[in-house]
Amino acid sequence: MAPLIPVILIGLAGAVARFWQLGAKSFWLDEAVTYDVAARPLAALIRTAAGYDAHPPLFSVLAHPFILLVGNETGLRFLPALCSLLLMVAVYAAARRAEKDPARPQNSPPSPFVFWTVLLCSLSAFQVFFAQEGRLYTLFGLLALALFLLVQRFLEPENRKDGKLLAAAAAVSAAGIYTHLYFFFVIAASVVAVAAAADAPRKKRRWALSQAAALVLFVPWIPALVARAGLATPAGPVTGFSLFFAFNQLSIGYTVVDLPTVLLSSFFCVLPVAAVIAALFAGRSSRLSALLAPPPETEQRQFLLPLAIFLLLPLCAVVLMPLRVQEFEAKHLFFLSPFFLLLSAYGLGRIKKQAAAVFIGAGILFFNVFSLATYFSPEFRKENWRQAAAYVKTRAQTGDALIFSPDYAAFPFVRYEGSGIPVITGGPAGLDLGPAVAAGTRRIWLVENFSPVAEPDARIAALLSSRGAAGETILFTGALGMIQIRPYTLSPRKREAVEGRRLMEKPYPHTEIP
């Protein structure tokens, strides 16, 4: 037990980071939309997910009881934090299984590979960032890693009775598809990995059949998938810079954004992965062998080859996809982060010069700790909807109304504002201000959200400017988006109606942007 104490202490630090001040930060747009779906009764939840959500409903279903018990930011984020904690344990299990050696004493200290795995995963700013986001990404990553663990177990020569293992693999894959549609790429990676690493053709066929069973279990959701197909639109290719920046965020988190720091941190993050690639060929080069320990043949076939396939095949699929719901971002690669961490730790563990490994690893940890310190600072917010809503609520008067641009920005704002200020709905084509004026509206608050998933329509602000005097513009900035609030006092002579929409007491946006 004593040799594992450092690993346990590092793991505890990672657990604390994932649950620290879990509900302190305001919801941002995507979280508020997810909360609205997951807080509904289960039957309504499934109907809403089938009709409006871009993702299958498993995360919302699993988050539902936590929301019922707690009912706020902590309730929605508890499941992602728990999944991130389990993912940390699963990464450790994958590393331990990869280095399994019958000749190694049971109570021996963890190898450098295992140590670096625990250290990098526990203190990963990217992992902590999504552990505290009320979205499906950590569940997706956990299920992807679980399937990799099952592949590891399946490929072991001593594994002969594999019926239960195959059933578990089918269940994990089905759960993965019901979490995020990118899990289809993970299933494909598992089939290719087993086909490349397994010796017996019978084993390859049995694994492929287990994954086919998972696809059959997804059939009931296909009608909903077809109905939502219109959300996906043709997308341009992912640029090299976007991919580079995404992997930098995957390595050190979202909070380091200035270019010199990004370039310097990327140097440290690329080195371990490059070391792994070099280590694969170290046995053929005496020069490389002096720097890197070549991996054993069995370890290379049962661990490194499947690991590389699980990382590279889905990555290529995501990058080359011709259709997307939104622009490519680092979060779309979160499910690959466990494999990237394992690859990085393996590279650090294979460097023969311990001082060099410590220098590189310390560089990676430095940037992650810096990123975590920024994330947990009181000034850091993803989006500041809580303060934005409070600003309007304390200044609202009788005769006020709200307009949101885009309309789904109403989700987080109304969640915090809660006083029932009437909302005027309408799209870019126009707004019907007539009913609002007839109801006594004298001032309209325009709430605009600028982010990768939201873009206001300038025509709405132009329309309001033509019908009233604009007041002071207030900005609430965050790491993921900016909220702009501006009041418009309607001119009595310019209160004519414009063809368009109607006044509603409650907003009901019709799409979720994932």
N, C-alpha and C positions, 0 to 999 in steps of 0.2 A: 504493500500500500504506500509506503514512504516514497518510492521513486515516482509515484503518480501525483504527489502533492502539488508540484509546480503546475502540472496540467490542470488539476482540479481548481487551483486558485485562479488560473487564467480563465478557465471556463466560467467560474463564478463572476469574474469581472465582466465577461461578455454578457452573462445573464442579467446582471444589474444594469448594464448599458441599454439593453433592449427594453427593459421595463421602467427605466428612470423617467419620471415626469411624463408618463404615457399619455395622459389626457391634458397636458398643460397647453399645448399649441392648438391654435384654431384649426377647425376643418378647412381643407381647401376644396376646390370645386368638385373634383372627382370623388373625394371622400363623402361629401355631403350628398351627392347623387346616390352613392352606394348605400349610405345610411338610410335614405328615403326608401330604397328598394328592400333592404334587409330588415327594416323595422315593421314591415307589413305582415299581416297574418300569412301563414305559409302558403295557402292556396292563392292569395292575391300576389304574394311574392313571386310564385312560379309564373302566374299570368303576366305580371309586369316584366319579368325577365324575358319571357318569350316574346312579348310585344315590343319592348323598348330597349332592353339592355343589349349591348354589343357582345357580352360574354355569357356563357352558360351559367346556371344559377348555383353551383355547389358552394362557392364561397359565401354567398348571401345566406344560403340555407344554414351553413355551419355557424355563421356569425349571428344569426337570429337569436338564439338563446342568450348569448352574451349581452346583446342589446336589451333584451327583456330584463335581464338581471341588473344591469348597470345603467343603461339608457343614455349614455353620452359619448364623448370622444373615447374615453377609456373602454367602454363597452365594445365599440366597433374595432378598436385597435388591439384589443387583448388577443384575439385569434391570430392576427399576423405576428405579434410578438411571441406568442407561444409556438407558432410554426417556425419562426426564426431560431428559437431556442432548440427545438427538435432538429432543425437543419444543422445546427452547430454540432449536436451529438452525432448526427448521421455522417457528417464529414469526418469526424474523429473515427467513427466505426469503419468508414471506407478506407482511411489511411491505415488503421490497425490490421484490417483484413488484407490489404495489399502487401504488407511487410511480414505476414505470418510466416514464421520460420520454426519448424519443430526443434531445431537445435538451440533456439534462443531461450534462455531461462525465463520462467514465468514472471518473476519479480524484478526483471531487469528494467532499467530506466527506459523511457520511450526513446525511440530513435530520433535523430534530427528531423527526419521527414515528418513524423507524428508531432513533434514539438512545434515545428513551424506551421503545420496545418492548424493546430489548435490556436496558436498565437495569431496567425493571419485572419482566421475566420472569426475569432472572438472579438477582435478589435477592428474588424472591417467597418469603416464608416458607411460604405454602401449597404452592407447588411443591416446595420442599425437604422439607417435612414428608412429602409422599407419595413423593418420590424415595427416601426412606429407610424406606419401609414395604413389606414384602414382600407386596404385594397387587397387583391387576390395574389399578389406577386410572391410572397413568402410561401404560401400554400402551394403555388405552382412549382417553385424551386424545390420545396421539400419532396413533392411527389416525383419530380424528375430525378432527384438524387436517390429516392427510394427505389425507383426502377433500376438505376445503375447498380445499387447494392444487390438487388436480386440477380442482375446479370453477373456480377462478381461471384455470387454464391453458385449460380447455375454453371459457371465455367470451371468450377473446382473439380478435379478428377474424382475426389472421394464422394461427390454428390451423385448418388445413383437413383434414389427414390425422390423424384422431383415433382410429383403430382401436386402437392400442397404449394410448393414454390411457384409452379406455373399458374395455379389458381390465384395466388396472391399477386402475381405479375399482371394478370388480366384485370383484377380488381383495381390495382394501383393505376393502370393505364386508363381504365374507364373513368376513375375519379379525376385523373389528369385532364382528360378531354372535357369533362363536365366543369372543369375549372377555367381552362383557357384553350382556345383552338390551336395554339402553337404546339400543344402536346402531341399533335399528329407527327410533328417533326421528331420529337423525343422517341415516339414509338418506332418510327423509321430507323432512327439511330440505334435503338436496341436490337432490332432485327439484323441490321448490317453488322453490328458489333459481334453478335453471336455467330453469324454466318462466317465472319472473318477469323474468330478466335476459337470456336468449338471444333473438335476433331471429328465427332461422329455426325454423319448426315441426319441421323434420327433426332439428335438433340436440336439441330437447327430447325427441323420441321416442327417439332413440338413447341419450341419457343414461338415460331411464326404463327402457329395455330392459337396459342394463348393470346397473342396480340390481336389476331383476327377476332377472337371472342370479345375483346374489349371494344372493338369497332362495332360489333353487333349490338352491344349494350348501349351504344350511343344512338342507335337508329331512332328511338322515340323523339329525340331532340332535332332530328333533321328538318321537319316542317318549320320549326321556329328558326332554324339556321337559314333556310331558304328565304323565309319572310324577311330576314334581316340582311340579306345579301346586298341590298341597295346601299347599305352604309359604306361598303368597301368601294373605293374609287381608284382609278389608275394612278400610280405613284411613280415619280421619277426614281432613278437608281440611287442607292445610298452612296454618298460620296466618301472618298477615302478619309477626308477630314472628319466627317460625322462619325465614321466608324472608329477612328483614332480617339476622338473625344469621348465616345461612348465607353471604350475600354479604359480610358483614363478615369472616368467616373466610376466604372466598375471596380477599379483598383483602389481608389482613394476617396470616393464619395463625391457628393454634389457641391460641396461648399468651397472647393478650390477652383477658381475660374480664370485667374489672370494667366496669360499665355506663358510667361517665363516659368512660373511654378508648375504649370501643366507639363511643359516640356521636360523640366528637371525631374519631376515625379515619374513621368513616363519612362525615363531612362532607367530608374530603379525597378519599375514594375515589369519592364520587358525582359530584363536580364535573367530572372529565374526561368521564364518560359523558354527563352533562347537556350538556357543551360539544359533543359530537358531535351529539346530537339537535338542538341549536340551530344547529350549523353546517350542517345539512341545509337549514335555512330561511334561512340568512344572506343568500343572494343576493336574497331577497325583502324584506329589511328593512335599511334603511340604518343603523339603530341597532345591529343585530347585526353587520353587516358591519364596523363600526368595531372590534368586539371579536374577531371570529372570521373566519378566512379560509374562504370557501365552497369546498367540494370541487369539482374539475372534474367535468363531466358523466360522462365515461367512468369516472373513478375511483369516482364514486357508484354507477354501474350495475354495474360489474364487481367492485367490492370491498365498498363499504359496504352495499349492499342484500343480497348473499349473506351477509355477515358478520352483519348484524342477524337474518336468517332463521335462520342456524346457531345463534345464541344464543337467540332468543326462542321458536322453535317447539319445540325439545326442552325448554326450560325450562317452557313451559306444559304440555307432555305429562307431565313428571315431577311437577309440582305438582298436576295434576288427576287423576292416576292413582287409580282407585278401589280398587286392590289393591296391597299392598306386602308384601315379606318382613319388613321392619322399619320402624321409625319414620324419618321423613325427617331426613336429616343433611346437612351441608355436603359430605361426601365424594360424595354422589350427584350433585353438580354439578361434580365435578372435571373431567369431560370438556368442560365449557363454559368452564373457566378460560382456555384459550388465546384464545378469542374475546373474553372479557371484558377480558383484558390488551391485546389489539389495539385494542379499542374505547377503552380508557382512554388508551393511548399516542397514538392518533389524535386524541383530544380535546385532549391536552396539546400535540400538534404543531400544532394548528389555532388555538390561542390566539395572537392577534397580539402581545399584551403579553408579551414574553419574561419579564419579572420575575414576572408573575402565574403563568405556566406553571411557572417554577422554584419558586416558593413552594408551589404545589399539589403538584408532583412531589416536592419535598423532604419535604413532610408525609407523603406515601404511603411514601416510602423510609424515613423515620425510624421509622414504626411497624413496617415490615417488618424493619428491622435490629434494632430492639428485640425483636421476636418471635423472630428468629433467635438473638440472644444468649441469650434465655431457653431456647430449644430446645436449644442446644448446651451449656448449663450442666450440671454433673454431677448437679444435683438433679432435672433434668427426666426423667421417665419416662412412657411411655404406660401401661404396666402393669408392675409390678415382680415378675414371676413368678420371675426368677432368684434374687432375695433371699428370696422367700417359700419357695421350694423348699429353699434352703440352710438356712433357719431350722428347718424340720421335719427335714431330713436330719441335722443335727447333734444333734438332740434325740430322734430315733427310737430305740426300744428293741425288743427281742424281745417280740412280743405286741401290737404296734401295727398299726393298719389305717387306711385313708383312706376318706373319703366326700366326694364333690364335689357341690356344688349351685350351678348346674346341672351335670349330668353331663359336658357337653363342656368344662368347666373343667379336666378331667383332661389335655387335650392339652398346654397349655404347662407345667403343673406336672410331669407325668411326664417331659416332655422335659428338664427341668433336674434333677429329683430322681434319677431313674435307678437307685435302689438296690433297687427291687423291693418296696417296702412293699405288702402286699396291699390291693386296692381293693374295697370293698363297693359294688355297683351297685344302683340302684333309683330309681324315680321318686317323684313326690309321693304316690302311693297308699300307699307304705309300704316298709319295708326288712325283709329277713330277717336278723336278727342271730344267729339260731340257729347256722348253719354257722360264722360267725365266732367265736362263743363256743366251739363245739366244737373249732375249730382252735387255741384258746388265746388268742384276742384279749382283751386286758385294757384297752386304751385305743384310742379312735378319734379321729383328727384330722378335724374338719369344715373343709373348705376351701370358702369361699363367694366368689363373684365378683359384684360389683355394677358394671354398666356399661350403656350403651345397648343392648348386644346380649346381656346376661346378667342374669337376675334369680333369686336363690335362692328356694327354697320354705321358708317359715318353719316348716312342719310337720315338716321333717327335724330342725331344731334342737330343736323341742319334743319330738320323739320321743326324741332322745338325752338331753335333760335329764331325761326321766322314767325313764331307765334308768341314769343315772350322774351323777357330779359334774363340772360344767363347770370347766375351768381358766381360765387367763388368756387374754383375747382380744387378739390382735395384729393390727394393721391395716397393710397396705402400700398406700399411696395412689399414684395415677398420674393423668396428664391424661385418660386415657380410661376408667379404671375403678379400683375399689378391691378389694383381696383381704383377706378376713377369715379368720383361722385361730384355731380354738379346740379344745383337746383335751378329751375326755370320758373319765373313768375309770369303767369299767363297774362297777356294784354287783353283788357276787356274788348277792344276793337278787333282783335284778331283771333277770336275764339271759334271761328268757323270749323266745321268738321271736315275731315279728310277721309275719303273712302278707305275702308280698311277693316279694323277689328272691333272688339267690344271691350267693355270694362268688366273685369272679374274680381271677386273678392280674394280668390286664392289662385296663384299661378299653377299651371300644370304643364311644364315643358314636355315635349314629346320625344326627345332623344336623349340618350346618355352618351357623352363623348368619353371613351375609356381612357 
